Amino acid sequence: MAMAMAGTATFSISSATSIIRTSSSLKFSSKPMLIPMRFSPKTQSPPRTLRIYALTSNDIKVGTNLEVDGAPWRILEFLHVKPGKGAAFVRTKMRNYITGNTVEKTFRAGSTIEEANVFKESKQFTYKDGSQFVFMDLNTFEESRLNDADVGDKTKWLKEGMDCNLLFWNGKIIDFELPITVQLTVVDVDPGLKGDTASGGSKPATVDTGAVVNVPLFVNIGDEILVDTRTGQYMSRA
């Protein structure tokens, strides 16, 4: 058994020595070695869909943005008309984003029209700098500015820290949208005004933006209320 163990030990050392000698006899070339490799086919990215801004008059609806005579317009009203005689047509009322003018225009049914490339970006109204309203992109911290004329009567609902949508066309701001519902604080109301609360009486109240809103008789100074910016009507207490 001792001889077997010795033989085993001798064999292991000899094998290790053989491996070391073999390794030390290797020579490496300084020339680059080309190793053939197989690559799996590159995954194809999905094709990008190009938006086509071509519509027909049959696609017109409230809120559709059209480009007419090189200017962006928004559809305010529309009516599809099929007269007893003659071709069908679409009667519309449109507002020019740039000038604010509202006109009526008729399109022949099925005629091709061009959609205006108007897109929205969410910005936060941060502060007012003189006559300019400053909006900030909270991701890039880039500022956009609107003048008093651009904001118009929407200023009566605008508060610092409010998130709005700025509308862009051809790289410039053409309009902005307020949130549909805003929360405002009542700062002035006649507390002595009485009325029949059961019949839904109301009274004027001034909110912290300076706007005047008709509110129910139970609303008092300091109350937080919700107002619909599209109509200026009181909705409920916050």
C-alpha positions as CSV (number, residue, x, y, z in Angstrom):
1,M,0.0,0.0,0.0
2,A,2.9,2.3,0.7
3,M,4.4,1.6,-2.7
4,A,1.1,2.3,-4.3
5,M,0.8,5.6,-2.5
6,A,4.4,6.5,-3.5
7,G,3.8,5.6,-7.1
8,T,0.7,7.8,-7.1
9,A,2.7,10.7,-5.6
10,T,5.5,10.2,-8.2
11,F,2.9,10.2,-11.0
12,S,1.2,13.4,-9.9
13,I,4.5,15.3,-9.6
14,S,5.7,14.0,-13.0
15,S,2.4,15.0,-14.6
16,A,2.6,18.5,-13.1
17,T,6.2,18.9,-14.3
18,S,5.2,17.8,-17.8
19,I,2.5,20.4,-17.9
20,I,4.8,23.2,-16.7
21,R,7.4,22.3,-19.3
22,T,4.9,22.1,-22.0
23,S,3.5,25.5,-21.0
24,S,6.9,27.1,-20.9
25,S,7.7,25.9,-24.4
26,L,4.8,27.8,-25.9
27,K,5.7,30.8,-28.1
28,F,3.3,33.6,-28.8
29,S,3.2,35.5,-32.1
30,S,2.9,39.3,-32.1
31,K,0.7,39.1,-35.3
32,P,-3.0,39.5,-34.7
33,M,-4.9,36.3,-35.0
34,L,-8.2,36.3,-36.8
35,I,-10.8,34.1,-35.2
36,P,-13.9,33.4,-37.2
37,M,-17.0,34.4,-35.3
38,R,-20.7,33.9,-36.1
39,F,-23.0,36.8,-35.4
40,S,-26.7,36.5,-35.0
41,P,-28.7,38.6,-37.4
42,K,-29.2,42.2,-36.0
43,T,-32.6,42.8,-34.6
44,Q,-34.5,45.1,-36.8
45,S,-36.1,48.1,-35.1
46,P,-39.8,48.6,-35.9
47,P,-40.3,51.1,-38.8
48,R,-41.1,54.6,-37.7
49,T,-44.6,55.7,-38.7
50,L,-44.7,59.0,-40.5
51,R,-47.7,61.1,-39.6
52,I,-49.6,62.2,-42.7
53,Y,-51.4,65.5,-42.2
54,A,-53.9,65.0,-45.0
55,L,-57.6,64.8,-44.1
56,T,-60.9,65.1,-45.9
57,S,-63.7,67.4,-44.9
58,N,-65.5,64.3,-43.7
59,D,-63.0,64.1,-40.9
60,I,-63.8,67.5,-39.5
61,K,-64.9,67.7,-35.9
62,V,-64.8,70.2,-33.0
63,G,-61.1,70.7,-32.1
64,T,-59.6,69.7,-35.4
65,N,-56.6,71.8,-36.4
66,L,-56.4,72.8,-40.0
67,E,-53.9,74.8,-42.0
68,V,-55.6,77.1,-44.4
69,D,-53.8,79.8,-46.4
70,G,-50.6,79.1,-44.5
71,A,-52.1,79.7,-41.1
72,P,-53.3,77.3,-38.3
73,W,-57.0,77.3,-37.5
74,R,-59.1,75.4,-34.9
75,I,-62.6,74.2,-35.6
76,L,-65.1,75.5,-33.2
77,E,-68.3,74.3,-34.8
78,F,-69.2,72.2,-37.8
79,L,-72.3,70.9,-39.6
80,H,-72.5,68.3,-42.4
81,V,-75.2,69.5,-44.9
82,K,-76.8,67.3,-47.6
83,P,-79.1,69.5,-49.6
84,G,-81.8,68.1,-51.8
85,K,-80.1,69.4,-54.8
86,G,-76.4,69.9,-55.3
87,A,-73.3,68.5,-53.6
88,A,-73.0,67.9,-49.9
89,F,-70.8,70.3,-47.9
90,V,-69.5,71.0,-44.4
91,R,-70.1,74.3,-42.8
92,T,-67.6,75.3,-40.1
93,K,-66.8,78.1,-37.7
94,M,-63.0,78.4,-37.2
95,R,-60.7,80.4,-35.1
96,N,-57.3,81.6,-36.3
97,Y,-54.6,80.7,-33.7
98,I,-52.4,83.6,-34.7
99,T,-54.9,86.5,-35.0
100,G,-57.7,85.2,-32.9
101,N,-60.2,86.0,-35.6
102,T,-63.2,83.8,-36.1
103,V,-64.7,83.1,-39.5
104,E,-67.2,80.8,-41.2
105,K,-65.9,78.6,-44.0
106,T,-67.5,75.9,-46.1
107,F,-65.8,72.8,-47.4
108,R,-67.0,70.6,-50.2
109,A,-67.8,67.1,-48.8
110,G,-64.9,64.7,-49.3
111,S,-62.5,67.4,-50.4
112,T,-58.9,67.1,-49.2
113,I,-57.8,69.5,-46.5
114,E,-54.5,69.8,-44.6
115,E,-54.2,69.3,-40.9
116,A,-52.0,71.8,-39.0
117,N,-49.1,70.2,-37.2
118,V,-50.1,71.6,-33.8
119,F,-48.7,69.9,-30.7
120,K,-48.8,70.4,-27.0
121,E,-46.2,70.6,-24.3
122,S,-46.9,70.6,-20.6
123,K,-45.4,73.6,-18.8
124,Q,-45.8,75.1,-15.3
125,F,-46.6,78.7,-14.8
126,T,-43.9,79.8,-12.5
127,Y,-44.1,83.6,-12.2
128,K,-44.9,86.9,-14.0
129,D,-42.0,89.1,-15.1
130,G,-43.4,92.5,-15.9
131,S,-45.9,92.0,-18.7
132,Q,-44.7,88.5,-19.5
133,F,-45.9,85.2,-18.1
134,V,-43.1,82.7,-17.6
135,F,-43.7,79.0,-18.1
136,M,-41.1,76.3,-17.3
137,D,-40.5,72.8,-18.6
138,L,-40.0,70.9,-15.4
139,N,-37.8,68.3,-17.2
140,T,-35.4,70.6,-19.0
141,F,-36.0,73.8,-17.0
142,E,-36.4,75.7,-20.2
143,E,-38.5,78.8,-20.0
144,S,-41.2,80.0,-22.4
145,R,-42.8,83.4,-22.2
146,L,-46.2,84.8,-23.2
147,N,-47.3,88.4,-23.3
148,D,-50.5,89.8,-21.8
149,A,-52.1,89.8,-25.2
150,D,-51.3,86.1,-25.6
151,V,-52.8,85.1,-22.3
152,G,-55.9,87.3,-22.7
153,D,-58.7,86.8,-20.2
154,K,-57.4,83.4,-19.2
155,T,-55.2,85.3,-16.7
156,K,-58.2,85.5,-14.3
157,W,-57.8,81.7,-13.7
158,L,-54.0,81.5,-13.8
159,K,-52.1,80.8,-10.6
160,E,-48.4,80.3,-9.9
161,G,-47.5,76.6,-9.9
162,M,-50.3,75.7,-12.3
163,D,-49.6,73.1,-15.0
164,C,-50.8,74.3,-18.4
165,N,-50.4,73.1,-22.0
166,L,-48.6,75.3,-24.5
167,L,-49.5,74.8,-28.2
168,F,-46.7,75.0,-30.8
169,W,-46.9,75.4,-34.5
170,N,-43.8,75.8,-36.8
171,G,-41.6,76.1,-33.7
172,K,-43.5,79.0,-32.1
173,I,-46.2,79.2,-29.4
174,I,-49.6,80.0,-30.7
175,D,-51.8,79.3,-27.7
176,F,-52.0,77.8,-24.3
177,E,-54.6,75.8,-22.4
178,L,-55.6,76.0,-18.8
179,P,-56.6,73.0,-16.7
180,I,-60.3,72.4,-17.1
181,T,-60.8,72.6,-13.3
182,V,-58.9,74.9,-11.0
183,Q,-58.9,75.3,-7.2
184,L,-59.3,78.9,-6.0
185,T,-59.6,80.6,-2.7
186,V,-62.5,83.0,-1.9
187,V,-61.0,86.3,-0.7
188,D,-64.1,88.5,-0.6
189,V,-67.8,87.9,-0.4
190,D,-70.7,89.7,1.3
191,P,-71.2,87.6,4.5
192,G,-74.5,89.4,5.2
193,L,-76.1,88.5,2.0
194,K,-79.1,86.3,2.7
195,G,-81.1,84.1,0.4
196,D,-83.1,80.9,0.0
197,T,-80.4,78.2,0.1
198,A,-83.1,75.6,-0.8
199,S,-83.9,77.3,-4.1
200,G,-80.2,77.5,-5.1
201,G,-79.6,81.2,-4.5
202,S,-76.2,82.6,-5.4
203,K,-73.9,85.6,-4.7
204,P,-70.8,87.0,-6.3
205,A,-67.5,86.1,-4.7
206,T,-63.9,87.3,-5.6
207,V,-61.2,84.7,-5.7
208,D,-57.5,85.0,-5.2
209,T,-56.8,85.5,-8.9
210,G,-59.1,88.5,-9.0
211,A,-61.9,86.8,-10.9
212,V,-65.5,87.1,-9.7
213,V,-67.5,83.8,-9.5
214,N,-71.2,83.3,-8.6
215,V,-71.2,80.9,-5.7
216,P,-73.9,79.4,-3.4
217,L,-75.0,81.4,-0.4
218,F,-73.2,79.1,2.0
219,V,-69.7,79.9,0.6
220,N,-67.7,82.2,2.8
221,I,-64.3,84.0,2.8
222,G,-61.4,81.5,3.0
223,D,-63.3,78.6,1.4
224,E,-61.6,76.7,-1.4
225,I,-63.7,76.2,-4.4
226,L,-63.5,74.4,-7.8
227,V,-64.2,76.4,-10.9
228,D,-64.6,75.3,-14.6
229,T,-62.2,77.5,-16.6
230,R,-64.2,76.9,-19.8
231,T,-67.4,78.5,-18.4
232,G,-66.2,80.3,-15.3
233,Q,-68.9,78.5,-13.3
234,Y,-68.7,77.3,-9.7
235,M,-68.5,73.5,-9.5
236,S,-68.2,72.7,-5.8
237,R,-66.2,73.3,-2.6
238,A,-62.8,71.7,-2.7
